[in-house]
């Protein structure tokens, strides 16, 4: 079985994450520019400086294999940096 995406943006979401981030301004519904400081990633030499925050809405598909139907759903994430 293969999975694909119609979009260039990729998200990996987990319930234990403390903050979401994206490099694409087009992902934001709206933005609030500011100085949100530095974030240390798994590569401690590659610090990220956050300049905006607000809300992102992700549209995704849910496939029900029993009924063979696909439903489009939206996921609202905030605070996204």
Secondary structure as UniProt FT lines:
FT   TURN            15..16
FT   HELIX           25..27
FT   STRAND          28..33
FT   STRAND          38..39
FT   TURN            44..45
FT   STRAND          48..49
FT   STRAND          52..64
FT   TURN            65..68
FT   STRAND          69..80
//
